[in-house]
Amino acid sequence: MEKLIKDNLLYILIVAIAFFGGIYAVYHFGYQAYENLSEASSKKEELTSKQQRLEQIKKQKASEKKEKKKEAQSGKIIYEVLGQQFSADASFGIMFENVLSNITNAGLRIRSIDYNYSPAEDKILQTNTPGYNACELSFVTVGNYTQLQNFLKNLAKENYLTSITELYLEPYEKDKTILISSFKIRLYTKTI
């Protein structure tokens, strides 16, 4: 048996080196594979948590946009006139034009118009806040029910704050489909 071992010593040595080399390789590469798997697992968990956080941020931004949109849709703004080039009375020019164009676009005919640049019962003017102005526009129109409805719809669609403080409707005696309407509309501006 000794002779057999001596004759095959080289083969035994090669087999032993291959065996221990194989064990080392399996251990070394197996450990690396385990480390890589652990790292990939932790990166996957990190990626999942970041994706969830990203989704939360997206939902939060979307809800903020919806809230801002609702605020913008539900509330009207006061018309601001930039610069000191306009007096408080002159700041209502565009607002007057909007109301008058809404009246004519609806098909109503204007009988009379009156302006009051400082209505005494206006809450904004009573606060004496500098820069805020109010004007009450009183007018009488003639038209049918559909034309009046179109005017009121157009007035409600305006972006700027306007309020109808008084509305009086009376049918025309000779033709009940025609209305004589008395309005008082309050307009607001801010001069900066």
N, CA and C atoms as a LAMMPS dump frame, in Angstrom:
ITEM: TIMESTEP
0
ITEM: NUMBER OF ATOMS
576
ITEM: BOX BOUNDS ff ff ff
-5.0000000000000000e+02 5.0000000000000000e+02
-5.0000000000000000e+02 5.0000000000000000e+02
-5.0000000000000000e+02 5.0000000000000000e+02
ITEM: ATOMS id mol type element x y z
1 1 1 N 0.811 -1.166 0
2 1 2 C 0 0 0
3 1 3 C 0.872 1.253 0
4 2 1 N 2.002 1.14 0.668
5 2 2 C 2.914 2.269 0.674
6 2 3 C 3.436 2.532 -0.725
7 3 1 N 3.7 1.455 -1.439
8 3 2 C 4.195 1.617 -2.786
9 3 3 C 3.13 2.258 -3.663
10 4 1 N 1.927 1.871 -3.43
11 4 2 C 0.816 2.438 -4.194
12 4 3 C 0.692 3.933 -3.903
13 5 1 N 0.872 4.296 -2.664
14 5 2 C 0.781 5.708 -2.269
15 5 3 C 1.961 6.461 -2.866
16 6 1 N 3.192 5.862 -2.818
17 6 2 C 4.363 6.548 -3.362
18 6 3 C 4.228 6.723 -4.867
19 7 1 N 3.739 5.733 -5.572
20 7 2 C 3.608 5.831 -7.021
21 7 3 C 2.536 6.858 -7.414
22 8 1 N 1.574 6.981 -6.589
23 8 2 C 0.451 7.885 -6.926
24 8 3 C 0.443 9.154 -6.072
25 9 1 N 1.554 9.425 -5.421
26 9 2 C 1.653 10.611 -4.555
27 9 3 C 1.312 11.886 -5.316
28 10 1 N 1.801 11.977 -6.499
29 10 2 C 1.519 13.167 -7.291
30 10 3 C 0.02 13.287 -7.553
31 11 1 N -0.636 12.206 -7.881
32 11 2 C -2.079 12.229 -8.13
33 11 3 C -2.855 12.533 -6.867
34 12 1 N -2.403 11.956 -5.769
35 12 2 C -3.069 12.203 -4.485
36 12 3 C -2.92 13.677 -4.113
37 13 1 N -1.709 14.193 -4.33
38 13 2 C -1.469 15.602 -4.034
39 13 3 C -2.354 16.5 -4.904
40 14 1 N -2.467 16.161 -6.186
41 14 2 C -3.315 16.958 -7.092
42 14 3 C -4.772 16.86 -6.655
43 15 1 N -5.234 15.667 -6.28
44 15 2 C -6.61 15.472 -5.833
45 15 3 C -6.844 16.247 -4.537
46 16 1 N -5.877 16.205 -3.609
47 16 2 C -6.027 16.929 -2.339
48 16 3 C -6.086 18.441 -2.581
49 17 1 N -5.196 18.933 -3.441
50 17 2 C -5.199 20.379 -3.754
51 17 3 C -6.523 20.748 -4.422
52 18 1 N -6.973 19.911 -5.359
53 18 2 C -8.244 20.185 -6.035
54 18 3 C -9.389 20.139 -5.044
55 19 1 N -9.354 19.167 -4.129
56 19 2 C -10.425 19.043 -3.133
57 19 3 C -10.469 20.278 -2.216
58 20 1 N -9.297 20.639 -1.648
59 20 2 C -9.278 21.806 -0.757
60 20 3 C -9.514 23.111 -1.532
61 21 1 N -9.005 23.146 -2.739
62 21 2 C -9.277 24.319 -3.593
63 21 3 C -10.764 24.435 -3.901
64 22 1 N -11.403 23.312 -4.168
65 22 2 C -12.849 23.306 -4.437
66 22 3 C -13.637 23.744 -3.219
67 23 1 N -13.236 23.245 -2.039
68 23 2 C -13.927 23.652 -0.805
69 23 3 C -13.748 25.154 -0.59
70 24 1 N -12.51 25.633 -0.808
71 24 2 C -12.257 27.071 -0.64
72 24 3 C -13.081 27.88 -1.644
73 25 1 N -13.11 27.416 -2.891
74 25 2 C -13.853 28.135 -3.93
75 25 3 C -15.343 28.152 -3.615
76 26 1 N -15.858 26.998 -3.203
77 26 2 C -17.289 26.94 -2.858
78 26 3 C -17.572 27.872 -1.691
79 27 1 N -16.735 27.855 -0.673
80 27 2 C -16.937 28.722 0.494
81 27 3 C -16.813 30.192 0.102
82 28 1 N -15.731 30.514 -0.646
83 28 2 C -15.484 31.917 -1.017
84 28 3 C -16.591 32.453 -1.928
85 29 1 N -16.874 31.751 -3.015
86 29 2 C -17.891 32.232 -3.952
87 29 3 C -19.298 32.108 -3.369
88 30 1 N -19.521 31.123 -2.546
89 30 2 C -20.815 30.987 -1.868
90 30 3 C -21.045 32.15 -0.904
91 31 1 N -19.986 32.517 -0.174
92 31 2 C -20.093 33.649 0.75
93 31 3 C -20.345 34.951 -0.014
94 32 1 N -19.628 35.116 -1.136
95 32 2 C -19.851 36.311 -1.965
96 32 3 C -21.28 36.338 -2.511
97 33 1 N -21.758 35.179 -2.954
98 33 2 C -23.128 35.11 -3.469
99 33 3 C -24.125 35.438 -2.366
100 34 1 N -23.879 34.937 -1.145
101 34 2 C -24.752 35.242 -0.009
102 34 3 C -24.719 36.742 0.303
103 35 1 N -23.533 37.341 0.303
104 35 2 C -23.404 38.791 0.543
105 35 3 C -24.139 39.58 -0.536
106 36 1 N -23.956 39.174 -1.788
107 36 2 C -24.644 39.856 -2.886
108 36 3 C -26.155 39.719 -2.759
109 37 1 N -26.612 38.544 -2.375
110 37 2 C -28.042 38.326 -2.185
111 37 3 C -28.573 39.186 -1.044
112 38 1 N -27.828 39.266 0.052
113 38 2 C -28.234 40.103 1.184
114 38 3 C -28.271 41.573 0.789
115 39 1 N -27.244 42.009 0.055
116 39 2 C -27.188 43.404 -0.389
117 39 3 C -28.338 43.708 -1.346
118 40 1 N -28.6 42.781 -2.273
119 40 2 C -29.707 42.97 -3.217
120 40 3 C -31.033 43.022 -2.472
121 41 1 N -31.171 42.204 -1.454
122 41 2 C -32.388 42.183 -0.651
123 41 3 C -32.59 43.51 0.067
124 42 1 N -31.506 44.017 0.677
125 42 2 C -31.622 45.293 1.389
126 42 3 C -31.881 46.443 0.419
127 43 1 N -31.243 46.405 -0.764
128 43 2 C -31.475 47.444 -1.783
129 43 3 C -32.918 47.382 -2.289
130 44 1 N -33.443 46.164 -2.413
131 44 2 C -34.826 46.015 -2.867
132 44 3 C -35.788 46.593 -1.833
133 45 1 N -35.526 46.327 -0.559
134 45 2 C -36.365 46.903 0.502
135 45 3 C -36.253 48.427 0.516
136 46 1 N -35.038 48.933 0.331
137 46 2 C -34.83 50.382 0.288
138 46 3 C -35.565 50.992 -0.899
139 47 1 N -35.474 50.312 -2.059
140 47 2 C -36.17 50.787 -3.255
141 47 3 C -37.68 50.784 -3.039
142 48 1 N -38.208 49.748 -2.419
143 48 2 C -39.642 49.652 -2.141
144 48 3 C -40.084 50.778 -1.219
145 49 1 N -39.294 51.039 -0.176
146 49 2 C -39.665 52.113 0.755
147 49 3 C -39.593 53.477 0.071
148 50 1 N -38.592 53.668 -0.793
149 50 2 C -38.492 54.949 -1.516
150 50 3 C -39.631 55.103 -2.516
151 51 1 N -40.04 53.998 -3.163
152 51 2 C -41.174 54.07 -4.084
153 51 3 C -42.463 54.405 -3.339
154 52 1 N -42.632 53.806 -2.154
155 52 2 C -43.812 54.126 -1.345
156 52 3 C -43.791 55.588 -0.932
157 53 1 N -42.638 56.09 -0.542
158 53 2 C -42.498 57.501 -0.152
159 53 3 C -42.794 58.417 -1.34
160 54 1 N -42.29 58.022 -2.52
161 54 2 C -42.55 58.79 -3.731
162 54 3 C -44.044 58.824 -4.037
163 55 1 N -44.72 57.691 -3.896
164 55 2 C -46.167 57.643 -4.121
165 55 3 C -46.911 58.531 -3.121
166 56 1 N -46.461 58.525 -1.866
167 56 2 C -47.081 59.383 -0.854
168 56 3 C -46.899 60.853 -1.22
169 57 1 N -45.709 61.214 -1.667
170 57 2 C -45.44 62.608 -2.057
171 57 3 C -46.297 62.992 -3.256
172 58 1 N -46.406 62.075 -4.237
173 58 2 C -47.242 62.349 -5.412
174 58 3 C -48.696 62.565 -5.006
175 59 1 N -49.199 61.696 -4.116
176 59 2 C -50.583 61.838 -3.655
177 59 3 C -50.776 63.148 -2.907
178 60 1 N -49.794 63.508 -2.087
179 60 2 C -49.877 64.755 -1.334
180 60 3 C -49.875 65.955 -2.281
181 61 1 N -49.003 65.937 -3.291
182 61 2 C -48.956 67.026 -4.274
183 61 3 C -50.26 67.105 -5.05
184 62 1 N -50.794 65.939 -5.424
185 62 2 C -52.058 65.918 -6.165
186 62 3 C -53.196 66.466 -5.319
187 63 1 N -53.223 66.099 -4.034
188 63 2 C -54.284 66.62 -3.166
189 63 3 C -54.108 68.119 -2.936
190 64 1 N -52.858 68.589 -2.84
191 64 2 C -52.619 70.03 -2.699
192 64 3 C -53.086 70.768 -3.948
193 65 1 N -52.813 70.184 -5.132
194 65 2 C -53.264 70.806 -6.372
195 65 3 C -54.781 70.866 -6.417
196 66 1 N -55.43 69.754 -5.989
197 66 2 C -56.896 69.733 -5.985
198 66 3 C -57.444 70.783 -5.037
199 67 1 N -56.821 70.912 -3.851
200 67 2 C -57.279 71.908 -2.887
201 67 3 C -57.102 73.315 -3.436
202 68 1 N -55.96 73.575 -4.062
203 68 2 C -55.729 74.895 -4.65
204 68 3 C -56.722 75.168 -5.762
205 69 1 N -56.987 74.129 -6.569
206 69 2 C -57.943 74.291 -7.658
207 69 3 C -59.337 74.55 -7.11
208 70 1 N -59.707 73.817 -6.043
209 70 2 C -61.014 74.048 -5.426
210 70 3 C -61.097 75.456 -4.86
211 71 1 N -60.019 75.909 -4.199
212 71 2 C -60.008 77.267 -3.651
213 71 3 C -60.146 78.282 -4.769
214 72 1 N -59.417 78.052 -5.866
215 72 2 C -59.483 78.987 -6.983
216 72 3 C -60.865 78.976 -7.619
217 73 1 N -61.484 77.79 -7.697
218 73 2 C -62.799 77.707 -8.308
219 73 3 C -63.891 78.23 -7.39
220 74 1 N -63.752 77.997 -6.089
221 74 2 C -64.826 78.356 -5.189
222 74 3 C -64.795 79.831 -4.8
223 75 1 N -63.654 80.45 -4.798
224 75 2 C -63.559 81.826 -4.368
225 75 3 C -63.214 82.749 -5.516
226 76 1 N -63.739 83.951 -5.469
227 76 2 C -63.431 84.935 -6.485
228 76 3 C -62.414 85.907 -5.901
229 77 1 N -61.661 86.515 -6.781
230 77 2 C -60.626 87.436 -6.335
231 77 3 C -61.071 88.88 -6.583
232 78 1 N -60.451 89.78 -5.859
233 78 2 C -60.727 91.203 -6.049
234 78 3 C -59.806 91.707 -7.145
235 79 1 N -60.361 92.445 -8.075
236 79 2 C -59.6 92.983 -9.201
237 79 3 C -58.562 93.971 -8.679
238 80 1 N -57.291 93.719 -9.022
239 80 2 C -56.21 94.584 -8.563
240 80 3 C -55.716 95.445 -9.709
241 81 1 N -55.569 96.744 -9.426
242 81 2 C -55.039 97.676 -10.405
243 81 3 C -53.619 98.007 -9.967
244 82 1 N -52.638 97.631 -10.785
245 82 2 C -51.242 97.838 -10.428
246 82 3 C -50.817 99.27 -10.713
247 83 1 N -49.997 99.808 -9.85
248 83 2 C -49.46 101.149 -10.045
249 83 3 C -50.387 102.215 -9.495
250 84 1 N -49.859 103.356 -9.323
251 84 2 C -50.619 104.485 -8.768
252 84 3 C -51.187 105.383 -9.869
253 85 1 N -51.261 104.895 -11.088
254 85 2 C -51.711 105.726 -12.192
255 85 3 C -53.221 105.928 -12.229
256 86 1 N -53.971 105.11 -11.496
257 86 2 C -55.424 105.217 -11.51
258 86 3 C -55.927 105.665 -10.148
259 87 1 N -56.962 106.511 -10.169
260 87 2 C -57.638 106.857 -8.916
261 87 3 C -58.572 105.707 -8.555
262 88 1 N -59.132 105.78 -7.364
263 88 2 C -60.05 104.719 -6.924
264 88 3 C -61.246 104.625 -7.876
265 89 1 N -61.762 105.768 -8.319
266 89 2 C -62.916 105.773 -9.22
267 89 3 C -62.566 105.204 -10.597
268 90 1 N -61.383 105.541 -11.099
269 90 2 C -60.972 105.081 -12.43
270 90 3 C -60.625 103.603 -12.434
271 91 1 N -60.372 103.014 -11.263
272 91 2 C -59.989 101.6 -11.208
273 91 3 C -61.125 100.664 -11.591
274 92 1 N -62.356 101.168 -11.665
275 92 2 C -63.514 100.334 -11.987
276 92 3 C -63.785 100.229 -13.484
277 93 1 N -62.977 100.872 -14.317
278 93 2 C -63.214 100.902 -15.764
279 93 3 C -63.385 99.528 -16.38
280 94 1 N -62.474 98.629 -16.103
281 94 2 C -62.54 97.278 -16.686
282 94 3 C -63.736 96.517 -16.132
283 95 1 N -64.001 96.714 -14.843
284 95 2 C -65.144 96.027 -14.231
285 95 3 C -66.465 96.502 -14.869
286 96 1 N -66.597 97.816 -15.095
287 96 2 C -67.786 98.339 -15.759
288 96 3 C -67.926 97.727 -17.141
289 97 1 N -66.817 97.679 -17.857
290 97 2 C -66.838 97.13 -19.2
291 97 3 C -67.28 95.669 -19.187
292 98 1 N -66.804 94.869 -18.219
293 98 2 C -67.208 93.464 -18.114
294 98 3 C -68.708 93.33 -17.886
295 99 1 N -69.251 94.124 -16.955
296 99 2 C -70.682 94.042 -16.653
297 99 3 C -71.505 94.481 -17.864
298 100 1 N -71.122 95.586 -18.492
299 100 2 C -71.875 96.081 -19.641
300 100 3 C -71.794 95.111 -20.823
301 101 1 N -70.624 94.499 -21.034
302 101 2 C -70.53 93.533 -22.126
303 101 3 C -71.337 92.27 -21.815
304 102 1 N -71.408 91.871 -20.547
305 102 2 C -72.255 90.731 -20.177
306 102 3 C -73.723 91.04 -20.438
307 103 1 N -74.13 92.271 -20.169
308 103 2 C -75.522 92.671 -20.418
309 103 3 C -75.824 92.612 -21.912
310 104 1 N -74.965 93.219 -22.714
311 104 2 C -75.232 93.267 -24.155
312 104 3 C -75.074 91.893 -24.799
313 105 1 N -74.11 91.086 -24.342
314 105 2 C -73.94 89.735 -24.889
315 105 3 C -75.129 88.844 -24.58
316 106 1 N -75.783 89.092 -23.466
317 106 2 C -76.971 88.306 -23.11
318 106 3 C -78.184 88.742 -23.925
319 107 1 N -78.114 89.89 -24.56
320 107 2 C -79.229 90.37 -25.383
321 107 3 C -80.148 91.339 -24.655
322 108 1 N -79.812 91.71 -23.427
323 108 2 C -80.63 92.669 -22.684
324 108 3 C -80.372 94.081 -23.212
325 109 1 N -81.382 94.935 -23.091
326 109 2 C -81.233 96.346 -23.462
327 109 3 C -81.194 97.166 -22.177
328 110 1 N -80.306 98.127 -22.132
329 110 2 C -80.132 98.95 -20.934
330 110 3 C -81.02 100.179 -21.049
331 111 1 N -81.802 100.416 -19.996
332 111 2 C -82.651 101.607 -19.938
333 111 3 C -81.954 102.749 -19.23
334 112 1 N -81.312 102.434 -18.08
335 112 2 C -80.63 103.493 -17.329
336 112 3 C -79.511 102.889 -16.492
337 113 1 N -78.493 103.727 -16.207
338 113 2 C -77.357 103.314 -15.39
339 113 3 C -77.057 104.435 -14.405
340 114 1 N -76.699 104.036 -13.18
341 114 2 C -76.296 105.008 -12.165
342 114 3 C -75.124 104.406 -11.384
343 115 1 N -74.188 105.257 -10.959
344 115 2 C -73.003 104.804 -10.236
345 115 3 C -72.964 105.43 -8.854
346 116 1 N -72.559 104.647 -7.87
347 116 2 C -72.323 105.151 -6.517
348 116 3 C -70.939 104.635 -6.103
349 117 1 N -69.937 105.53 -6.065
350 117 2 C -68.556 105.109 -5.82
351 117 3 C -68.241 104.829 -4.358
352 118 1 N -69.131 105.148 -3.464
353 118 2 C -68.871 104.824 -2.052
354 118 3 C -70.184 104.481 -1.358
355 119 1 N -70.684 103.259 -1.576
356 119 2 C -71.914 102.864 -0.893
357 119 3 C -71.691 102.793 0.616
358 120 1 N -72.532 103.466 1.366
359 120 2 C -72.327 103.609 2.816
360 120 3 C -72.449 102.287 3.558
361 121 1 N -73.288 101.365 3.086
362 121 2 C -73.525 100.12 3.823
363 121 3 C -72.552 98.994 3.439
364 122 1 N -71.564 99.289 2.613
365 122 2 C -70.616 98.263 2.193
366 122 3 C -69.66 97.903 3.324
367 123 1 N -69.54 96.599 3.597
368 123 2 C -68.719 96.102 4.714
369 123 3 C -67.23 96.35 4.495
370 124 1 N -66.771 96.232 3.259
371 124 2 C -65.343 96.437 2.993
372 124 3 C -64.966 97.909 3.201
373 125 1 N -65.8 98.811 2.734
374 125 2 C -65.503 100.233 2.926
375 125 3 C -65.607 100.646 4.39
376 126 1 N -66.464 99.978 5.154
377 126 2 C -66.607 100.311 6.571
378 126 3 C -65.366 99.944 7.377
379 127 1 N -64.551 99.019 6.875
380 127 2 C -63.327 98.652 7.595
381 127 3 C -62.219 99.673 7.406
382 128 1 N -62.373 100.595 6.466
383 128 2 C -61.378 101.627 6.156
384 128 3 C -60.014 101.034 5.82
385 129 1 N -60.009 99.93 5.113
386 129 2 C -58.759 99.307 4.684
387 129 3 C -58.231 100.075 3.481
388 130 1 N -56.998 100.586 3.564
389 130 2 C -56.479 101.368 2.438
390 130 3 C -56.295 100.517 1.188
391 131 1 N -56.636 101.093 0.052
392 131 2 C -56.453 100.416 -1.222
393 131 3 C -57.673 99.679 -1.724
394 132 1 N -58.646 99.373 -0.849
395 132 2 C -59.841 98.652 -1.28
396 132 3 C -60.94 99.652 -1.617
397 133 1 N -61.587 99.412 -2.754
398 133 2 C -62.622 100.314 -3.245
399 133 3 C -63.872 99.516 -3.593
400 134 1 N -65.014 100.171 -3.456
401 134 2 C -66.28 99.544 -3.828
402 134 3 C -67.088 100.538 -4.634
403 135 1 N -67.844 100.02 -5.581
404 135 2 C -68.724 100.857 -6.4
405 135 3 C -70.01 100.082 -6.62
406 136 1 N -71.121 100.771 -6.427
407 136 2 C -72.408 100.144 -6.653
408 136 3 C -72.949 100.648 -7.976
409 137 1 N -73.219 99.726 -8.857
410 137 2 C -73.715 100.021 -10.196
411 137 3 C -75.201 99.68 -10.223
412 138 1 N -76.053 100.685 -10.43
413 138 2 C -77.505 100.464 -10.496
414 138 3 C -77.938 100.637 -11.944
415 139 1 N -78.711 99.687 -12.447
416 139 2 C -79.191 99.837 -13.814
417 139 3 C -80.53 99.136 -13.986
418 140 1 N -81.218 99.542 -15.024
419 140 2 C -82.51 98.957 -15.384
420 140 3 C -82.354 98.386 -16.787
421 141 1 N -82.783 97.126 -16.956
422 141 2 C -82.672 96.475 -18.263
423 141 3 C -84.03 95.96 -18.702
424 142 1 N -84.146 95.696 -19.996
425 142 2 C -85.353 95.133 -20.582
426 142 3 C -84.938 93.931 -21.424
427 143 1 N -85.628 92.803 -21.238
428 143 2 C -85.328 91.604 -22.012
429 143 3 C -86.228 90.462 -21.575
430 144 1 N -86.063 89.309 -22.209
431 144 2 C -86.891 88.174 -21.831
432 144 3 C -86.209 87.338 -20.749
433 145 1 N -86.871 86.285 -20.317
434 145 2 C -86.371 85.458 -19.214
435 145 3 C -85.035 84.783 -19.567
436 146 1 N -84.918 84.28 -20.773
437 146 2 C -83.686 83.601 -21.197
438 146 3 C -82.511 84.571 -21.218
439 147 1 N -82.747 85.773 -21.711
440 147 2 C -81.676 86.767 -21.738
441 147 3 C -81.228 87.133 -20.331
442 148 1 N -82.182 87.264 -19.423
443 148 2 C -81.846 87.566 -18.03
444 148 3 C -81.07 86.409 -17.404
445 149 1 N -81.499 85.187 -17.702
446 149 2 C -80.796 84.008 -17.186
447 149 3 C -79.359 83.964 -17.712
448 150 1 N -79.17 84.246 -18.994
449 150 2 C -77.821 84.252 -19.574
450 150 3 C -76.948 85.32 -18.914
451 151 1 N -77.511 86.476 -18.659
452 151 2 C -76.749 87.539 -17.997
453 151 3 C -76.309 87.106 -16.597
454 152 1 N -77.226 86.521 -15.841
455 152 2 C -76.882 86.093 -14.48
456 152 3 C -75.828 84.985 -14.495
457 153 1 N -75.915 84.064 -15.451
458 153 2 C -74.906 83.006 -15.572
459 153 3 C -73.543 83.588 -15.901
460 154 1 N -73.521 84.528 -16.857
461 154 2 C -72.251 85.155 -17.234
462 154 3 C -71.656 85.938 -16.078
463 155 1 N -72.49 86.595 -15.315
464 155 2 C -72.017 87.356 -14.155
465 155 3 C -71.442 86.412 -13.097
466 156 1 N -72.071 85.247 -12.93
467 156 2 C -71.565 84.264 -11.958
468 156 3 C -70.234 83.664 -12.41
469 157 1 N -69.974 83.602 -13.709
470 157 2 C -68.732 83.032 -14.231
471 157 3 C -67.558 84.002 -14.147
472 158 1 N -67.818 85.26 -13.858
473 158 2 C -66.735 86.242 -13.765
474 158 3 C -65.71 85.813 -12.73
475 159 1 N -64.44 86.082 -13
476 159 2 C -63.365 85.721 -12.08
477 159 3 C -63.284 86.672 -10.891
478 160 1 N -63.765 87.884 -11.076
479 160 2 C -63.608 88.906 -10.05
480 160 3 C -64.85 89.02 -9.18
481 161 1 N -64.616 89.457 -7.966
482 161 2 C -65.689 89.546 -6.978
483 161 3 C -66.698 90.617 -7.37
484 162 1 N -67.927 90.188 -7.571
485 162 2 C -69.067 91.075 -7.793
486 162 3 C -70.213 90.492 -6.993
487 163 1 N -71.065 91.354 -6.496
488 163 2 C -72.214 90.835 -5.752
489 163 3 C -73.46 91.604 -6.159
490 164 1 N -74.545 90.862 -6.33
491 164 2 C -75.833 91.482 -6.622
492 164 3 C -76.458 91.812 -5.275
493 165 1 N -76.614 93.085 -4.999
494 165 2 C -77.165 93.492 -3.709
495 165 3 C -78.67 93.709 -3.773
496 166 1 N -79.171 93.917 -4.984
497 166 2 C -80.614 94.122 -5.119
498 166 3 C -81.036 93.684 -6.511
499 167 1 N -82.173 93 -6.589
500 167 2 C -82.705 92.551 -7.865
501 167 3 C -84.224 92.651 -7.792
502 168 1 N -84.784 93.385 -8.73
503 168 2 C -86.231 93.555 -8.773
504 168 3 C -86.685 93.265 -10.2
505 169 1 N -87.618 92.327 -10.346
506 169 2 C -88.132 91.941 -11.66
507 169 3 C -89.61 92.283 -11.759
508 170 1 N -89.971 92.825 -12.907
509 170 2 C -91.37 93.175 -13.133
510 170 3 C -91.704 92.886 -14.596
511 171 1 N -92.742 92.088 -14.844
512 171 2 C -93.097 91.826 -16.244
513 171 3 C -93.708 93.073 -16.895
514 172 1 N -93.445 93.207 -18.182
515 172 2 C -93.991 94.312 -18.952
516 172 3 C -95.496 94.089 -19.096
517 173 1 N -96.296 95.14 -18.942
518 173 2 C -97.754 94.993 -18.907
519 173 3 C -98.329 94.459 -20.222
520 174 1 N -97.796 94.901 -21.356
521 174 2 C -98.37 94.516 -22.646
522 174 3 C -97.902 93.134 -23.109
523 175 1 N -96.708 92.698 -22.658
524 175 2 C -96.163 91.398 -23.05
525 175 3 C -95.484 90.789 -21.832
526 176 1 N -96.086 89.752 -21.253
527 176 2 C -95.592 89.169 -19.994
528 176 3 C -94.284 88.385 -20.187
529 177 1 N -93.878 88.135 -21.429
530 177 2 C -92.605 87.432 -21.642
531 177 3 C -91.417 88.381 -21.539
532 178 1 N -91.684 89.665 -21.49
533 178 2 C -90.618 90.665 -21.375
534 178 3 C -90.541 91.128 -19.93
535 179 1 N -89.314 91.191 -19.401
536 179 2 C -89.074 91.611 -18.014
537 179 3 C -88.396 92.955 -17.976
538 180 1 N -88.814 93.767 -17.03
539 180 2 C -88.084 94.994 -16.699
540 180 3 C -87.36 94.672 -15.395
541 181 1 N -86.036 94.713 -15.441
542 181 2 C -85.216 94.29 -14.303
543 181 3 C -84.445 95.464 -13.74
544 182 1 N -84.5 95.604 -12.421
545 182 2 C -83.676 96.599 -11.722
546 182 3 C -82.615 95.852 -10.939
547 183 1 N -81.356 96.222 -11.144
548 183 2 C -80.227 95.574 -10.482
549 183 3 C -79.41 96.594 -9.706
550 184 1 N -78.823 96.121 -8.634
551 184 2 C -77.736 96.848 -7.983
552 184 3 C -76.616 95.828 -7.824
553 185 1 N -75.537 96.079 -8.512
554 185 2 C -74.389 95.181 -8.465
555 185 3 C -73.228 95.931 -7.841
556 186 1 N -72.602 95.295 -6.87
557 186 2 C -71.469 95.917 -6.202
558 186 3 C -70.179 95.335 -6.764
559 187 1 N -69.271 96.201 -7.168
560 187 2 C -67.981 95.821 -7.736
561 187 3 C -66.877 96.228 -6.76
562 188 1 N -65.783 95.46 -6.76
563 188 2 C -64.681 95.732 -5.834
564 188 3 C -63.362 95.761 -6.585
565 189 1 N -62.513 96.7 -6.22
566 189 2 C -61.157 96.759 -6.77
567 189 3 C -60.175 97.037 -5.64
568 190 1 N -58.92 96.77 -5.962
569 190 2 C -57.841 97.082 -5.023
570 190 3 C -56.782 97.832 -5.793
571 191 1 N -56.47 99.029 -5.341
572 191 2 C -55.408 99.802 -5.959
573 191 3 C -54.149 99.623 -5.136
574 192 1 N -53.082 99.193 -5.787
575 192 2 C -51.834 98.884 -5.071
576 192 3 C -50.847 100.013 -5.264
